[in-house]
Amino acid sequence: MLVIDDQRMMVDVVEAMLRKAGYREVETVTVSREAIAAFERFRPDLVLLDLHIPGRDGFDVLSDLRDRDQATPMPVLMLTADNEPAVHIGALEPGVLALPTTPIEEPMLLARVRNLAAI
């Protein structure tokens, strides 16, 4: 799994939750411009992506990821603290399979990860 979030604390929390649940192959990125290189190097089965990242936001990063993975696009779990309905609707249009609001509780995050990882 590839976790992309500009907040180191959030990345550390999500990574710890995933590793505690038994997921061993977890790569993290805190700078959006490093996301594509990490994706191409790591080729994750699932991406956990923050929506509001300085520089290139989650929509831009998602578009870049989709451009590189058109044949069999990987599932994306986009994370955001933004509760605006328009943001959630806009995020679902590009093919995001889930958009939980942060902070997310560990059982909810893991349930969504298990669901998406099974695709």
Backbone as XML, in Angstrom:
<?xml version="1.0"?>
<chain id="A" units="angstrom">
  <residue number="1" name="MET">
    <atom name="N" x="0.836" y="-1.170" z="0.000"/>
    <atom name="CA" x="0.000" y="0.000" z="0.000"/>
    <atom name="C" x="0.886" y="1.239" z="0.000"/>
  </residue>
  <residue number="2" name="LEU">
    <atom name="N" x="0.394" y="2.261" z="-0.638"/>
    <atom name="CA" x="1.099" y="3.532" z="-0.680"/>
    <atom name="C" x="0.246" y="4.578" z="0.025"/>
  </residue>
  <residue number="3" name="VAL">
    <atom name="N" x="0.799" y="5.198" z="1.072"/>
    <atom name="CA" x="0.109" y="6.232" z="1.828"/>
    <atom name="C" x="0.716" y="7.571" z="1.435"/>
  </residue>
  <residue number="4" name="ILE">
    <atom name="N" x="-0.129" y="8.487" z="0.923"/>
    <atom name="CA" x="0.327" y="9.805" z="0.482"/>
    <atom name="C" x="-0.424" y="10.857" z="1.285"/>
  </residue>
  <residue number="5" name="ASP">
    <atom name="N" x="0.291" y="11.566" z="2.141"/>
    <atom name="CA" x="-0.307" y="12.607" z="2.974"/>
    <atom name="C" x="0.800" y="13.563" z="3.371"/>
  </residue>
  <residue number="6" name="ASP">
    <atom name="N" x="0.524" y="14.858" z="3.358"/>
    <atom name="CA" x="1.553" y="15.845" z="3.688"/>
    <atom name="C" x="1.804" y="15.961" z="5.186"/>
  </residue>
  <residue number="7" name="GLN">
    <atom name="N" x="0.955" y="15.399" z="5.996"/>
    <atom name="CA" x="1.132" y="15.483" z="7.449"/>
    <atom name="C" x="1.804" y="14.207" z="7.961"/>
  </residue>
  <residue number="8" name="ARG">
    <atom name="N" x="3.046" y="14.349" z="8.393"/>
    <atom name="CA" x="3.829" y="13.201" z="8.859"/>
    <atom name="C" x="3.095" y="12.429" z="9.953"/>
  </residue>
  <residue number="9" name="MET">
    <atom name="N" x="2.432" y="13.137" z="10.882"/>
    <atom name="CA" x="1.718" y="12.466" z="11.954"/>
    <atom name="C" x="0.618" y="11.560" z="11.394"/>
  </residue>
  <residue number="10" name="MET">
    <atom name="N" x="-0.122" y="12.040" z="10.401"/>
    <atom name="CA" x="-1.191" y="11.243" z="9.789"/>
    <atom name="C" x="-0.612" y="10.015" z="9.094"/>
  </residue>
  <residue number="11" name="VAL">
    <atom name="N" x="0.471" y="10.211" z="8.361"/>
    <atom name="CA" x="1.133" y="9.089" z="7.683"/>
    <atom name="C" x="1.565" y="8.038" z="8.705"/>
  </residue>
  <residue number="12" name="ASP">
    <atom name="N" x="2.176" y="8.495" z="9.794"/>
    <atom name="CA" x="2.644" y="7.566" z="10.822"/>
    <atom name="C" x="1.489" y="6.802" z="11.463"/>
  </residue>
  <residue number="13" name="VAL">
    <atom name="N" x="0.379" y="7.493" z="11.732"/>
    <atom name="CA" x="-0.789" y="6.850" z="12.342"/>
    <atom name="C" x="-1.380" y="5.804" z="11.397"/>
  </residue>
  <residue number="14" name="VAL">
    <atom name="N" x="-1.576" y="6.176" z="10.142"/>
    <atom name="CA" x="-2.161" y="5.239" z="9.168"/>
    <atom name="C" x="-1.225" y="4.055" z="8.955"/>
  </residue>
  <residue number="15" name="GLU">
    <atom name="N" x="0.071" y="4.326" z="8.811"/>
    <atom name="CA" x="1.034" y="3.230" z="8.624"/>
    <atom name="C" x="1.012" y="2.286" z="9.823"/>
  </residue>
  <residue number="16" name="ALA">
    <atom name="N" x="0.970" y="2.828" z="11.034"/>
    <atom name="CA" x="0.936" y="1.991" z="12.239"/>
    <atom name="C" x="-0.327" y="1.125" z="12.264"/>
  </residue>
  <residue number="17" name="MET">
    <atom name="N" x="-1.470" y="1.697" z="11.900"/>
    <atom name="CA" x="-2.719" y="0.930" z="11.859"/>
    <atom name="C" x="-2.609" y="-0.227" z="10.859"/>
  </residue>
  <residue number="18" name="LEU">
    <atom name="N" x="-2.063" y="0.063" z="9.690"/>
    <atom name="CA" x="-1.937" y="-0.964" z="8.651"/>
    <atom name="C" x="-0.985" y="-2.073" z="9.084"/>
  </residue>
  <residue number="19" name="ARG">
    <atom name="N" x="0.148" y="-1.688" z="9.635"/>
    <atom name="CA" x="1.134" y="-2.694" z="10.061"/>
    <atom name="C" x="0.588" y="-3.539" z="11.221"/>
  </residue>
  <residue number="20" name="LYS">
    <atom name="N" x="-0.124" y="-2.902" z="12.140"/>
    <atom name="CA" x="-0.734" y="-3.621" z="13.267"/>
    <atom name="C" x="-1.731" y="-4.662" z="12.759"/>
  </residue>
  <residue number="21" name="ALA">
    <atom name="N" x="-2.413" y="-4.337" z="11.652"/>
    <atom name="CA" x="-3.400" y="-5.252" z="11.068"/>
    <atom name="C" x="-2.752" y="-6.335" z="10.204"/>
  </residue>
  <residue number="22" name="GLY">
    <atom name="N" x="-1.421" y="-6.284" z="10.072"/>
    <atom name="CA" x="-0.729" y="-7.342" z="9.340"/>
    <atom name="C" x="-0.264" y="-6.970" z="7.942"/>
  </residue>
  <residue number="23" name="TYR">
    <atom name="N" x="-0.521" y="-5.751" z="7.515"/>
    <atom name="CA" x="-0.043" y="-5.316" z="6.199"/>
    <atom name="C" x="1.429" y="-4.946" z="6.330"/>
  </residue>
  <residue number="24" name="ARG">
    <atom name="N" x="2.292" y="-5.627" z="5.621"/>
    <atom name="CA" x="3.737" y="-5.425" z="5.761"/>
    <atom name="C" x="4.320" y="-4.533" z="4.672"/>
  </residue>
  <residue number="25" name="GLU">
    <atom name="N" x="3.749" y="-4.553" z="3.511"/>
    <atom name="CA" x="4.291" y="-3.765" z="2.407"/>
    <atom name="C" x="3.577" y="-2.423" z="2.349"/>
  </residue>
  <residue number="26" name="VAL">
    <atom name="N" x="4.128" y="-1.463" z="3.105"/>
    <atom name="CA" x="3.548" y="-0.123" z="3.192"/>
    <atom name="C" x="4.645" y="0.884" z="2.878"/>
  </residue>
  <residue number="27" name="GLU">
    <atom name="N" x="4.418" y="1.710" z="1.891"/>
    <atom name="CA" x="5.330" y="2.792" z="1.512"/>
    <atom name="C" x="4.619" y="4.099" z="1.835"/>
  </residue>
  <residue number="28" name="THR">
    <atom name="N" x="5.356" y="5.109" z="2.284"/>
    <atom name="CA" x="4.739" y="6.392" z="2.612"/>
    <atom name="C" x="5.442" y="7.533" z="1.899"/>
  </residue>
  <residue number="29" name="VAL">
    <atom name="N" x="4.651" y="8.580" z="1.599"/>
    <atom name="CA" x="5.154" y="9.780" z="0.935"/>
    <atom name="C" x="4.481" y="10.979" z="1.586"/>
  </residue>
  <residue number="30" name="THR">
    <atom name="N" x="5.261" y="12.022" z="1.888"/>
    <atom name="CA" x="4.685" y="13.224" z="2.496"/>
    <atom name="C" x="4.767" y="14.438" z="1.581"/>
  </residue>
  <residue number="31" name="VAL">
    <atom name="N" x="5.322" y="14.274" z="0.389"/>
    <atom name="CA" x="5.440" y="15.372" z="-0.572"/>
    <atom name="C" x="4.787" y="14.917" z="-1.874"/>
  </residue>
  <residue number="32" name="SER">
    <atom name="N" x="3.784" y="15.658" z="-2.344"/>
    <atom name="CA" x="3.004" y="15.210" z="-3.503"/>
    <atom name="C" x="3.862" y="14.985" z="-4.747"/>
  </residue>
  <residue number="33" name="ARG">
    <atom name="N" x="4.912" y="15.776" z="-4.926"/>
    <atom name="CA" x="5.731" y="15.610" z="-6.134"/>
    <atom name="C" x="6.536" y="14.309" z="-6.116"/>
  </residue>
  <residue number="34" name="GLU">
    <atom name="N" x="6.607" y="13.635" z="-4.959"/>
    <atom name="CA" x="7.300" y="12.349" z="-4.853"/>
    <atom name="C" x="6.352" y="11.167" z="-5.029"/>
  </residue>
  <residue number="35" name="ALA">
    <atom name="N" x="5.060" y="11.438" z="-5.122"/>
    <atom name="CA" x="4.059" y="10.369" z="-5.160"/>
    <atom name="C" x="4.187" y="9.484" z="-6.390"/>
  </residue>
  <residue number="36" name="ILE">
    <atom name="N" x="4.382" y="10.075" z="-7.551"/>
    <atom name="CA" x="4.439" y="9.287" z="-8.784"/>
    <atom name="C" x="5.669" y="8.388" z="-8.793"/>
  </residue>
  <residue number="37" name="ALA">
    <atom name="N" x="6.812" y="8.921" z="-8.387"/>
    <atom name="CA" x="8.031" y="8.108" z="-8.337"/>
    <atom name="C" x="7.853" y="6.940" z="-7.373"/>
  </residue>
  <residue number="38" name="ALA">
    <atom name="N" x="7.253" y="7.197" z="-6.221"/>
    <atom name="CA" x="7.005" y="6.126" z="-5.252"/>
    <atom name="C" x="6.041" y="5.094" z="-5.831"/>
  </residue>
  <residue number="39" name="PHE">
    <atom name="N" x="5.015" y="5.562" z="-6.516"/>
    <atom name="CA" x="4.043" y="4.660" z="-7.143"/>
    <atom name="C" x="4.726" y="3.764" z="-8.174"/>
  </residue>
  <residue number="40" name="GLU">
    <atom name="N" x="5.540" y="4.356" z="-9.038"/>
    <atom name="CA" x="6.190" y="3.579" z="-10.093"/>
    <atom name="C" x="7.222" y="2.607" z="-9.526"/>
  </residue>
  <residue number="41" name="ARG">
    <atom name="N" x="7.895" y="2.987" z="-8.458"/>
    <atom name="CA" x="8.890" y="2.127" z="-7.830"/>
    <atom name="C" x="8.221" y="0.991" z="-7.055"/>
  </residue>
  <residue number="42" name="PHE">
    <atom name="N" x="7.134" y="1.290" z="-6.370"/>
    <atom name="CA" x="6.510" y="0.365" z="-5.425"/>
    <atom name="C" x="5.359" y="-0.435" z="-6.035"/>
  </residue>
  <residue number="43" name="ARG">
    <atom name="N" x="4.650" y="0.135" z="-7.003"/>
    <atom name="CA" x="3.487" y="-0.510" z="-7.642"/>
    <atom name="C" x="2.527" y="-1.102" z="-6.618"/>
  </residue>
  <residue number="44" name="PRO">
    <atom name="N" x="1.874" y="-0.238" z="-5.832"/>
    <atom name="CA" x="0.989" y="-0.730" z="-4.768"/>
    <atom name="C" x="-0.305" y="-1.322" z="-5.307"/>
  </residue>
  <residue number="45" name="ASP">
    <atom name="N" x="-0.934" y="-2.128" z="-4.482"/>
    <atom name="CA" x="-2.258" y="-2.673" z="-4.800"/>
    <atom name="C" x="-3.357" y="-1.722" z="-4.360"/>
  </residue>
  <residue number="46" name="LEU">
    <atom name="N" x="-3.016" y="-0.792" z="-3.472"/>
    <atom name="CA" x="-3.977" y="0.157" z="-2.926"/>
    <atom name="C" x="-3.244" y="1.444" z="-2.577"/>
  </residue>
  <residue number="47" name="VAL">
    <atom name="N" x="-3.871" y="2.588" z="-2.876"/>
    <atom name="CA" x="-3.315" y="3.888" z="-2.529"/>
    <atom name="C" x="-4.244" y="4.570" z="-1.536"/>
  </residue>
  <residue number="48" name="LEU">
    <atom name="N" x="-3.676" y="5.075" z="-0.446"/>
    <atom name="CA" x="-4.407" y="5.904" z="0.519"/>
    <atom name="C" x="-3.893" y="7.312" z="0.301"/>
  </residue>
  <residue number="49" name="LEU">
    <atom name="N" x="-4.756" y="8.210" z="-0.133"/>
    <atom name="CA" x="-4.342" y="9.512" z="-0.648"/>
    <atom name="C" x="-5.080" y="10.648" z="0.046"/>
  </residue>
  <residue number="50" name="ASP">
    <atom name="N" x="-4.326" y="11.581" z="0.590"/>
    <atom name="CA" x="-4.896" y="12.784" z="1.196"/>
    <atom name="C" x="-5.421" y="13.684" z="0.081"/>
  </residue>
  <residue number="51" name="LEU">
    <atom name="N" x="-6.577" y="14.255" z="0.302"/>
    <atom name="CA" x="-7.176" y="15.140" z="-0.701"/>
    <atom name="C" x="-6.487" y="16.502" z="-0.749"/>
  </residue>
  <residue number="52" name="HIS">
    <atom name="N" x="-6.196" y="17.071" z="0.386"/>
    <atom name="CA" x="-5.621" y="18.420" z="0.437"/>
    <atom name="C" x="-4.132" y="18.346" z="0.739"/>
  </residue>
  <residue number="53" name="ILE">
    <atom name="N" x="-3.340" y="18.328" z="-0.319"/>
    <atom name="CA" x="-1.885" y="18.286" z="-0.215"/>
    <atom name="C" x="-1.358" y="19.563" z="-0.864"/>
  </residue>
  <residue number="54" name="PRO">
    <atom name="N" x="-0.465" y="20.276" z="-0.191"/>
    <atom name="CA" x="0.111" y="21.479" z="-0.820"/>
    <atom name="C" x="0.850" y="21.128" z="-2.113"/>
  </residue>
  <residue number="55" name="GLY">
    <atom name="N" x="0.855" y="22.057" z="-3.026"/>
    <atom name="CA" x="1.513" y="21.822" z="-4.315"/>
    <atom name="C" x="0.530" y="21.202" z="-5.278"/>
  </residue>
  <residue number="56" name="ARG">
    <atom name="N" x="0.602" y="19.906" z="-5.427"/>
    <atom name="CA" x="-0.347" y="19.164" z="-6.270"/>
    <atom name="C" x="-1.326" y="18.475" z="-5.329"/>
  </residue>
  <residue number="57" name="ASP">
    <atom name="N" x="-2.603" y="18.864" z="-5.408"/>
    <atom name="CA" x="-3.572" y="18.279" z="-4.484"/>
    <atom name="C" x="-3.892" y="16.833" z="-4.862"/>
  </residue>
  <residue number="58" name="GLY">
    <atom name="N" x="-4.704" y="16.196" z="-4.034"/>
    <atom name="CA" x="-5.047" y="14.802" z="-4.249"/>
    <atom name="C" x="-5.691" y="14.528" z="-5.596"/>
  </residue>
  <residue number="59" name="PHE">
    <atom name="N" x="-6.471" y="15.481" z="-6.116"/>
    <atom name="CA" x="-7.090" y="15.300" z="-7.434"/>
    <atom name="C" x="-6.019" y="15.227" z="-8.521"/>
  </residue>
  <residue number="60" name="ASP">
    <atom name="N" x="-5.007" y="16.108" z="-8.429"/>
    <atom name="CA" x="-3.917" y="16.098" z="-9.413"/>
    <atom name="C" x="-3.117" y="14.801" z="-9.320"/>
  </residue>
  <residue number="61" name="VAL">
    <atom name="N" x="-2.790" y="14.395" z="-8.103"/>
    <atom name="CA" x="-2.029" y="13.165" z="-7.912"/>
    <atom name="C" x="-2.832" y="11.973" z="-8.413"/>
  </residue>
  <residue number="62" name="LEU">
    <atom name="N" x="-4.125" y="11.938" z="-8.109"/>
    <atom name="CA" x="-4.978" y="10.845" z="-8.577"/>
    <atom name="C" x="-4.982" y="10.781" z="-10.102"/>
  </residue>
  <residue number="63" name="SER">
    <atom name="N" x="-5.100" y="11.920" z="-10.754"/>
    <atom name="CA" x="-5.081" y="11.965" z="-12.211"/>
    <atom name="C" x="-3.761" y="11.408" z="-12.759"/>
  </residue>
  <residue number="64" name="ASP">
    <atom name="N" x="-2.654" y="11.804" z="-12.143"/>
    <atom name="CA" x="-1.349" y="11.288" z="-12.561"/>
    <atom name="C" x="-1.252" y="9.780" z="-12.369"/>
  </residue>
  <residue number="65" name="LEU">
    <atom name="N" x="-1.763" y="9.290" z="-11.248"/>
    <atom name="CA" x="-1.734" y="7.852" z="-10.993"/>
    <atom name="C" x="-2.571" y="7.097" z="-12.016"/>
  </residue>
  <residue number="66" name="ARG">
    <atom name="N" x="-3.746" y="7.612" z="-12.305"/>
    <atom name="CA" x="-4.631" y="6.962" z="-13.278"/>
    <atom name="C" x="-4.002" y="6.951" z="-14.672"/>
  </residue>
  <residue number="67" name="ASP">
    <atom name="N" x="-3.285" y="8.022" z="-15.026"/>
    <atom name="CA" x="-2.607" y="8.072" z="-16.331"/>
    <atom name="C" x="-1.561" y="6.975" z="-16.457"/>
  </residue>
  <residue number="68" name="ARG">
    <atom name="N" x="-0.946" y="6.598" z="-15.348"/>
    <atom name="CA" x="0.113" y="5.592" z="-15.366"/>
    <atom name="C" x="-0.405" y="4.175" z="-15.159"/>
  </residue>
  <residue number="69" name="ASP">
    <atom name="N" x="-1.640" y="4.035" z="-14.806"/>
    <atom name="CA" x="-2.175" y="2.721" z="-14.456"/>
    <atom name="C" x="-3.544" y="2.504" z="-15.105"/>
  </residue>
  <residue number="70" name="GLN">
    <atom name="N" x="-3.637" y="2.778" z="-16.403"/>
    <atom name="CA" x="-4.925" y="2.725" z="-17.088"/>
    <atom name="C" x="-5.441" y="1.307" z="-17.298"/>
  </residue>
  <residue number="71" name="ALA">
    <atom name="N" x="-4.557" y="0.355" z="-17.505"/>
    <atom name="CA" x="-5.000" y="-1.004" z="-17.823"/>
    <atom name="C" x="-5.799" y="-1.619" z="-16.681"/>
  </residue>
  <residue number="72" name="THR">
    <atom name="N" x="-5.247" y="-1.592" z="-15.498"/>
    <atom name="CA" x="-5.932" y="-2.134" z="-14.324"/>
    <atom name="C" x="-5.743" y="-1.155" z="-13.168"/>
  </residue>
  <residue number="73" name="PRO">
    <atom name="N" x="-6.550" y="-0.098" z="-13.132"/>
    <atom name="CA" x="-6.363" y="0.910" z="-12.096"/>
    <atom name="C" x="-6.533" y="0.343" z="-10.692"/>
  </residue>
  <residue number="74" name="MET">
    <atom name="N" x="-5.600" y="0.708" z="-9.837"/>
    <atom name="CA" x="-5.639" y="0.245" z="-8.461"/>
    <atom name="C" x="-6.707" y="1.014" z="-7.690"/>
  </residue>
  <residue number="75" name="PRO">
    <atom name="N" x="-7.255" y="0.418" z="-6.658"/>
    <atom name="CA" x="-8.234" y="1.143" z="-5.841"/>
    <atom name="C" x="-7.563" y="2.274" z="-5.061"/>
  </residue>
  <residue number="76" name="VAL">
    <atom name="N" x="-8.322" y="3.333" z="-4.841"/>
    <atom name="CA" x="-7.827" y="4.494" z="-4.107"/>
    <atom name="C" x="-8.776" y="4.790" z="-2.960"/>
  </residue>
  <residue number="77" name="LEU">
    <atom name="N" x="-8.200" y="4.944" z="-1.784"/>
    <atom name="CA" x="-8.937" y="5.386" z="-0.613"/>
    <atom name="C" x="-8.470" y="6.807" z="-0.344"/>
  </residue>
  <residue number="78" name="MET">
    <atom name="N" x="-9.303" y="7.773" z="-0.695"/>
    <atom name="CA" x="-8.931" y="9.173" z="-0.513"/>
    <atom name="C" x="-9.379" y="9.615" z="0.871"/>
  </residue>
  <residue number="79" name="LEU">
    <atom name="N" x="-8.469" y="10.257" z="1.591"/>
    <atom name="CA" x="-8.729" y="10.710" z="2.955"/>
    <atom name="C" x="-8.833" y="12.222" z="2.978"/>
  </residue>
  <residue number="80" name="THR">
    <atom name="N" x="-9.782" y="12.742" z="3.759"/>
    <atom name="CA" x="-9.918" y="14.190" z="3.872"/>
    <atom name="C" x="-10.618" y="14.556" z="5.173"/>
  </residue>
  <residue number="81" name="ALA">
    <atom name="N" x="-10.285" y="15.717" z="5.691"/>
    <atom name="CA" x="-11.001" y="16.265" z="6.844"/>
    <atom name="C" x="-12.120" y="17.182" z="6.373"/>
  </residue>
  <residue number="82" name="ASP">
    <atom name="N" x="-12.240" y="17.359" z="5.076"/>
    <atom name="CA" x="-13.226" y="18.257" z="4.473"/>
    <atom name="C" x="-14.589" y="17.568" z="4.431"/>
  </residue>
  <residue number="83" name="ASN">
    <atom name="N" x="-15.584" y="18.174" z="5.057"/>
    <atom name="CA" x="-16.932" y="17.600" z="5.105"/>
    <atom name="C" x="-17.880" y="18.163" z="4.054"/>
  </residue>
  <residue number="84" name="GLU">
    <atom name="N" x="-17.384" y="19.016" z="3.186"/>
    <atom name="CA" x="-18.242" y="19.629" z="2.173"/>
    <atom name="C" x="-18.747" y="18.575" z="1.183"/>
  </residue>
  <residue number="85" name="PRO">
    <atom name="N" x="-20.059" y="18.444" z="0.995"/>
    <atom name="CA" x="-20.592" y="17.462" z="0.051"/>
    <atom name="C" x="-20.022" y="17.613" z="-1.352"/>
  </residue>
  <residue number="86" name="ALA">
    <atom name="N" x="-19.819" y="18.832" z="-1.808"/>
    <atom name="CA" x="-19.292" y="19.041" z="-3.163"/>
    <atom name="C" x="-17.899" y="18.431" z="-3.311"/>
  </residue>
  <residue number="87" name="VAL">
    <atom name="N" x="-17.101" y="18.496" z="-2.267"/>
    <atom name="CA" x="-15.756" y="17.909" z="-2.307"/>
    <atom name="C" x="-15.857" y="16.394" z="-2.429"/>
  </residue>
  <residue number="88" name="HIS">
    <atom name="N" x="-16.745" y="15.793" z="-1.656"/>
    <atom name="CA" x="-16.903" y="14.338" z="-1.705"/>
    <atom name="C" x="-17.440" y="13.885" z="-3.059"/>
  </residue>
  <residue number="89" name="ILE">
    <atom name="N" x="-18.390" y="14.597" z="-3.592"/>
    <atom name="CA" x="-18.943" y="14.252" z="-4.908"/>
    <atom name="C" x="-17.866" y="14.400" z="-5.968"/>
  </residue>
  <residue number="90" name="GLY">
    <atom name="N" x="-17.127" y="15.491" z="-5.938"/>
    <atom name="CA" x="-16.052" y="15.711" z="-6.906"/>
    <atom name="C" x="-14.970" y="14.655" z="-6.812"/>
  </residue>
  <residue number="91" name="ALA">
    <atom name="N" x="-14.677" y="14.195" z="-5.616"/>
    <atom name="CA" x="-13.641" y="13.185" z="-5.434"/>
    <atom name="C" x="-14.087" y="11.830" z="-5.960"/>
  </residue>
  <residue number="92" name="LEU">
    <atom name="N" x="-15.362" y="11.544" z="-5.884"/>
    <atom name="CA" x="-15.842" y="10.247" z="-6.349"/>
    <atom name="C" x="-15.899" y="10.159" z="-7.872"/>
  </residue>
  <residue number="93" name="GLU">
    <atom name="N" x="-16.034" y="11.272" z="-8.540"/>
    <atom name="CA" x="-16.115" y="11.251" z="-10.001"/>
    <atom name="C" x="-14.872" y="10.693" z="-10.686"/>
  </residue>
  <residue number="94" name="PRO">
    <atom name="N" x="-13.636" y="11.013" z="-10.229"/>
    <atom name="CA" x="-12.466" y="10.491" z="-10.927"/>
    <atom name="C" x="-12.185" y="9.015" z="-10.681"/>
  </residue>
  <residue number="95" name="GLY">
    <atom name="N" x="-13.023" y="8.337" z="-9.959"/>
    <atom name="CA" x="-12.826" y="6.907" z="-9.761"/>
    <atom name="C" x="-12.343" y="6.505" z="-8.391"/>
  </residue>
  <residue number="96" name="VAL">
    <atom name="N" x="-12.446" y="7.377" z="-7.421"/>
    <atom name="CA" x="-12.092" y="7.033" z="-6.051"/>
    <atom name="C" x="-13.151" y="6.070" z="-5.529"/>
  </residue>
  <residue number="97" name="LEU">
    <atom name="N" x="-12.716" y="5.017" z="-4.896"/>
    <atom name="CA" x="-13.662" y="4.011" z="-4.447"/>
    <atom name="C" x="-14.178" y="4.242" z="-3.040"/>
  </residue>
  <residue number="98" name="ALA">
    <atom name="N" x="-13.515" y="5.085" z="-2.269"/>
    <atom name="CA" x="-13.979" y="5.391" z="-0.919"/>
    <atom name="C" x="-13.390" y="6.723" z="-0.495"/>
  </residue>
  <residue number="99" name="LEU">
    <atom name="N" x="-14.129" y="7.461" z="0.293"/>
    <atom name="CA" x="-13.664" y="8.772" z="0.747"/>
    <atom name="C" x="-14.082" y="8.991" z="2.190"/>
  </residue>
  <residue number="100" name="PRO">
    <atom name="N" x="-13.382" y="8.373" z="3.139"/>
    <atom name="CA" x="-13.732" y="8.601" z="4.541"/>
    <atom name="C" x="-13.216" y="9.955" z="5.023"/>
  </residue>
  <residue number="101" name="THR">
    <atom name="N" x="-13.891" y="10.499" z="5.997"/>
    <atom name="CA" x="-13.476" y="11.771" z="6.588"/>
    <atom name="C" x="-12.519" y="11.491" z="7.739"/>
  </residue>
  <residue number="102" name="THR">
    <atom name="N" x="-11.455" y="12.273" z="7.801"/>
    <atom name="CA" x="-10.495" y="12.130" z="8.888"/>
    <atom name="C" x="-10.843" y="13.085" z="10.018"/>
  </residue>
  <residue number="103" name="PRO">
    <atom name="N" x="-10.509" y="12.817" z="11.246"/>
    <atom name="CA" x="-9.762" y="11.621" z="11.624"/>
    <atom name="C" x="-10.636" y="10.379" z="11.523"/>
  </residue>
  <residue number="104" name="ILE">
    <atom name="N" x="-10.064" y="9.327" z="11.041"/>
    <atom name="CA" x="-10.806" y="8.087" z="10.848"/>
    <atom name="C" x="-10.430" y="7.100" z="11.948"/>
  </residue>
  <residue number="105" name="GLU">
    <atom name="N" x="-11.421" y="6.421" z="12.462"/>
    <atom name="CA" x="-11.188" y="5.426" z="13.495"/>
    <atom name="C" x="-10.543" y="4.186" z="12.870"/>
  </residue>
  <residue number="106" name="GLU">
    <atom name="N" x="-9.693" y="3.542" z="13.622"/>
    <atom name="CA" x="-8.959" y="2.380" z="13.122"/>
    <atom name="C" x="-9.869" y="1.286" z="12.554"/>
  </residue>
  <residue number="107" name="PRO">
    <atom name="N" x="-10.949" y="0.884" z="13.234"/>
    <atom name="CA" x="-11.803" y="-0.172" z="12.654"/>
    <atom name="C" x="-12.394" y="0.236" z="11.302"/>
  </residue>
  <residue number="108" name="MET">
    <atom name="N" x="-12.780" y="1.502" z="11.146"/>
    <atom name="CA" x="-13.349" y="1.963" z="9.880"/>
    <atom name="C" x="-12.282" y="1.969" z="8.782"/>
  </residue>
  <residue number="109" name="LEU">
    <atom name="N" x="-11.087" y="2.464" z="9.094"/>
    <atom name="CA" x="-10.015" y="2.477" z="8.104"/>
    <atom name="C" x="-9.692" y="1.062" z="7.648"/>
  </residue>
  <residue number="110" name="LEU">
    <atom name="N" x="-9.535" y="0.160" z="8.590"/>
    <atom name="CA" x="-9.167" y="-1.214" z="8.234"/>
    <atom name="C" x="-10.276" y="-1.920" z="7.467"/>
  </residue>
  <residue number="111" name="ALA">
    <atom name="N" x="-11.524" y="-1.648" z="7.805"/>
    <atom name="CA" x="-12.640" y="-2.247" z="7.060"/>
    <atom name="C" x="-12.628" y="-1.763" z="5.613"/>
  </residue>
  <residue number="112" name="ARG">
    <atom name="N" x="-12.387" y="-0.481" z="5.417"/>
    <atom name="CA" x="-12.334" y="0.055" z="4.051"/>
    <atom name="C" x="-11.129" y="-0.492" z="3.292"/>
  </residue>
  <residue number="113" name="VAL">
    <atom name="N" x="-9.999" y="-0.598" z="3.954"/>
    <atom name="CA" x="-8.798" y="-1.149" z="3.313"/>
    <atom name="C" x="-9.049" y="-2.596" z="2.905"/>
  </residue>
  <residue number="114" name="ARG">
    <atom name="N" x="-9.597" y="-3.402" z="3.828"/>
    <atom name="CA" x="-9.884" y="-4.809" z="3.496"/>
    <atom name="C" x="-10.841" y="-4.906" z="2.314"/>
  </residue>
  <residue number="115" name="ASN">
    <atom name="N" x="-11.853" y="-4.060" z="2.306"/>
    <atom name="CA" x="-12.838" y="-4.074" z="1.231"/>
    <atom name="C" x="-12.183" y="-3.715" z="-0.112"/>
  </residue>
  <residue number="116" name="LEU">
    <atom name="N" x="-11.367" y="-2.673" z="-0.129"/>
    <atom name="CA" x="-10.732" y="-2.244" z="-1.371"/>
    <atom name="C" x="-9.612" y="-3.170" z="-1.804"/>
  </residue>
  <residue number="117" name="ALA">
    <atom name="N" x="-8.885" y="-3.730" z="-0.860"/>
    <atom name="CA" x="-7.781" y="-4.627" z="-1.198"/>
    <atom name="C" x="-8.299" y="-5.927" z="-1.818"/>
  </residue>
  <residue number="118" name="ALA">
    <atom name="N" x="-9.563" y="-6.238" z="-1.599"/>
    <atom name="CA" x="-10.145" y="-7.464" z="-2.143"/>
    <atom name="C" x="-10.548" y="-7.309" z="-3.601"/>
  </residue>
  <residue number="119" name="ILE">
    <atom name="N" x="-10.523" y="-6.084" z="-4.122"/>
    <atom name="CA" x="-10.969" y="-5.841" z="-5.501"/>
    <atom name="C" x="-9.934" y="-6.355" z="-6.484"/>
  </residue>
</chain>
